[in-house]
Amino acid sequence: LRANFSIIQKETGFVNGLITVLHDITEQEKIDLERREFVANVSHELRTPLTTMRSYLEALAEGAWQDEEIAPQFLNVTQTETERMIRLVNDLLQLSKMDSKDYRFNKDWIDFILLFHRIIDRFEMTKNLNVTFERYLPDQAMFVEIDTDKITQVLDNIISNALKYSPEGGTITFNVKENNGFIEISVSDQGLGIPKENLDKVFERFYRVDKARSRQMGGTGLGLAIAKEMITAHGGDIWATSVEGKGTTITFTLPFDSAQEDDWS
Ligand code: ADP
């Protein structure tokens, strides 16, 4: 429902009436509106790095290229912006693929615990890592039927965010437990957190709590939106909890049949 309010105001300036017109926004109208917003967002997201690059390239062309100190810095900016645009276009392609009706997952039965350890290992190998990782993962295998590449992408997005928003010397905690026919996976950091009113919104396309900061850190604003679509398509759920100033936890679930587990052993 959309409400249009008209305030009836007398010349005295006092409000003495209110007319309300309520009408339905049809499903189609909603889709059109979302599509228009999406295109506007994409254009804006691409224009920002492009205009940045234009000004740096202009400065280089106008003589900065001769300055041994400035030139490498300016080139570095254009390189970083180009890489962010490539990430953005790749994310957009990913979303558009998932939007298409005949999108298929490549599912396999795999041990989630082993997969998760491997992904965490990969991040732990990063040079100059200044956070500590703590793993609370079960010792025994937990088999799930998933598209490994897609779930890896989801975990990559969540762990990169945890690293991006972690304070120096902070701890990132990884948890896996079984819960009522689901396997529940969570990644917690000790970063700045997410305000309560934004906890659901961070899963919307292009939503960021702090746009400038996200861009500065190379974010596209699509990571969690993609994660949500992938997890939902696997029959799971994803959500964020946070204490502002203390940290954030991103949790997701995947269907898990513990009875099936017995057949494997
Ligand atoms: P981005 O590319 O901006 O990281 P995401 O879709 O991955 O896009 O995340 C959306 C927004 O959610 C981020 O811009 C940030 O504001 C917030 N966010 C995500 N993860 C965290 C976290 N671990 N701590 C604090 N804020 C987070």
Boltz pocket constraint, residues with backbone or C-beta under 6 A from the ligand:
constraints:
  - pocket:
      binder: B
      contacts: [[A, 157], [A, 158], [A, 161], [A, 162], [A, 165], [A, 189], [A, 191], [A, 192], [A, 193], [A, 194], [A, 202], [A, 203], [A, 204], [A, 207], [A, 208], [A, 209], [A, 210], [A, 214], [A, 215], [A, 218], [A, 219], [A, 220], [A, 221], [A, 222], [A, 223], [A, 224], [A, 225], [A, 248]]
      max_distance: 6.0
